[in-house]
Amino acid sequence: MKNIVSFKMKLKPGYKEEYKRRHDQIWPELSALLSDAGINNYSIFLDEETNILFAVQTLSGNNNSQDLSKTEIVKKWWAYMADIMDTNEDNSPVSRPLQMMFHME
């Protein structure tokens, strides 16, 4: 069973290239953690007019990517990204879940 999760976040103005650079060089241990958690497809898109980041994750089984927020590597990544994104007090990105309205495979 696959579970598709989507959410939006906000990039601070002027950080498009830096955001892309950091994700192009994602830490191997973070990538491994995501894979181990059953996230086998994860894409992030940018709406340049609004600086809104739109993320889509495909998770296998009953996994939940929100459980990863308790891991040290995720907390370290959040701290690394906090200067270029809107964040909460704990450095987690301010994110809003999005409701799926249509899906086709």
N, C-alpha and C positions, 0 to 999 in steps of 0.2 A: 504494500500500500504506500502511495506517495502522498505527501502533504505539501501543498504549495503555500508559502507565506510571503506576503508582500508588505512593504512599509516604506514610509518616506522620511527623509532627514533633510537637514539644511546645511549647505556649504556656505561659508563666509565668502563675500565677494572678493574676487581676485585670486582665488586659490585653486582654480580648476586644474592647472598644470601640476601643482604640488600634490593635490589629492590623487591625481592619476599616477604620478611618479611613485608615491608611497604605496599605492596598491599594486603597481607593476613590480614592486620589490617586496611583496608581502612576505612576512617572516615564515620560514619553513615550518616552524613549530606551531604557528597559528593556522596555517594551511592544513597541517596534519590534524590539529584539533577539530577543525571544521569537518574534515573528511571522516574522522573517527566518530563524530557526532551524527553522521548520516546525511550531512549536507553535501549532496553530490552535484548540485548545480546552484550557483550563486552568481547573480549578475546585478550590477548597479549602473543605472543610467542617470545622466544629468540633464535637467531642463535648464539651459543656459539663460533663458529669460527670467527665471525666478530663483536660480541657484538651488532648486529642489533636487535632491537625490532620490531616485526611485529604485528600491531594491526588491529583488525576487529571489527566493530560496526554494529549492526543492529538497525536501527531507524524506528519508526512507523510514518506514515503520512508524513507531509512535514517538520518535525523537522530537525534541523541542529545542530550538536554538536559544531560547531565552535561558535555559539552564546553564549555558556557557558563561553567563554574566558573572558567575561566582568564581571563575577560574582566574588565576594570576596573570596568565598570558593575555587574556581578553582585557583585564583591567589595565595592563601595561600598554596594550594597543590603544585603548581609549585615551589614556594619558598622552600618548604619542600624537593622536589625531585631534586633541582638544583645542589646539591653537587655530585650527582651520575650519571647525564645525561648530554649530550651536550644540551645546552640551548641558547636561544636568550637573548638579553639584558633585556627583561622583565621577564626573568625566564621561559618563555614558552619553552617546548621542541622543539628542532630543529626537524621538521617533514617534510616528503615528502609524498604527496598522491601517492597512487598506483592505477593503472588502472586495473579493473577487466578484465580478459581474458577468464574466464570460470566460470560458476555457475550452480549447479544442486541441486534441492530440491527433 
